[in-house]
């Protein structure tokens, strides 16, 4: 089984996260971002796996070599398979598996997606990205994320 190798977390001066609230599915969100920003987010072969939650979170990435930017879209919400052993002795013995909603980042569990862009050098660019995000149909709200994330290393994978 392949394992993900973590890179060091980049400095905060040129790294920005945008919290996205949307009911769009992950592939539709990636498509909308690609169309809006004229980028090419592609789904990574390996999802982010949280063992203690038994959950997999999709991730998309695009490296813009012309502008030296790295775009990453991470799904913050997914369904995980939960087994409730206490129900195994009930009338419905075979039906003790259930899907539960889980978040990758518990501190921002209401956020649907996190868009991170590395190597942003101007605050003007951040404002432009935020304004363009608001134009995407199906996107409820987007904001620059200021919350400190406990497991922020999940944002950077090789």
N, C-alpha and C positions, 0 to 999 in steps of 0.2 A: 504494500500500500504506500502510495506517495504521501509525503508529508510536506506541509508548507513551511517555508523558511522566512522568518521575519526580518525585515530590514530595519535599521534604526529609524526612529520617528524623526521626520524633518523638522527644521527650526520653524517656529510659529510665525516668523516675519514673512515668509513667502508661502504659507500653507493656509488655505481657507476651506472651511466646510460650510455647506449650505444644507439646511434642513428642508426637506420637501414633504409636503402633505398631499397625497393623491390617492385616488382609488384605482389608478391605472396599474395593470400588471407590469412586472419588471421589464419584460421585453418591449412592451409598448412605451414605457417611460424612456428606455434607452433609445428607441426609435425616434421619439419626439425630441429628445436632447440632440441626437445626431442631426435631425432635420433643422432644428432651430439654430444650433451653433456651427453647423457644417463640419461636424467631427465624425469619427467612426468608432464609437464605443462597441466593443465586442465582448461577448460573455467569456469569462475565463473558464478554462477547463475544470478547475477545482473550485468548488464553493467553499465558503467559510463554514467550518464545522465546529459547533459548540458541543463538546461531549456531554457536559453536565446538563444541557438542555435537550440533548438528542435532536438537534436542529441543524439544518443547512440553510445558509443565506447566500443568495446569488450575488455575483459581483461582475461588473463590467469595467473595461479599462480602454483608454486610448492615449497613446503617447504622441503628442504633436511635436515632431522633431523640428519643424520650422520655427515655432514660437517657444520651444523648450518648455512646454507645459505637459503635465500628466493629469488626465481626467479620470476619476474613478467614481462609479456609481455603485452603491452598496444597498441592498435591500435590508431594511432594519426590522421587518416583520415577516414572519413565516408561521406555518403550522408545523407542529411537532407531534409525533406519535407518543402518547402517554398511556401507560398501562396501569390501571388501578386494580391491584391484586385483591383488594377488599371486595370487589364485585364478583370475583371468580366463583364464590360459593353461592351466588344468588340464582334466581330463576333463569337469568340470561348468562349462563356460564361462558359462552364463547364470545360475548360482546363486552369485554372489559378493556378493549383498546379504544381510545378516543383521541381526536385531534384537538390540540389546544394551541392558542395563539401565543407566540413567544417573540421577544425582541432581542436583538443582538446587543443593543445598548439600553440597559434598563433605566438609565437616567433620563433618556428621551424616548420612552416607549410609545409615545403618541406619534412620533415621526415615522413616516413610511419609508423614506429613502434618505440617504446621505450622499451628497455630491461633493467630492473633494477635488480641489484643483491645486496642484503643486507648482511652485515657482512663479506665482503671481507677484509682480513687482510694483504694481500701481493700485491704489485704492479705487481709482477711476474704473479699472477693469472689473473689480468686484461689484461696483454699482451697475455696470453694464450687464454683467451676468445675471444679477438679481432682477433687473428690469426685464431682461429677455425671458427669464424663467417664468415670470408672471404672465407672459403672453401664451404659454403652452396651454392648449385646450385639455381639460381633464386634470389640470394641476390646481389644487385648491389654494395652497399657499406655499410660499418659499421664503426663507429668511436666512441670514448669515447666522450660523450656529456659534454661540458664545459659551455654551455650557462645556465644562471640562469633562471629558469622557474618561472613565476609569480604565477601560480596556481599549484605548485608542490605537493600540498596536494592530487591532483588527482592520484598520484602515489601510495599512501598508503591508502588502504581500508581494512576494516575488513570483 
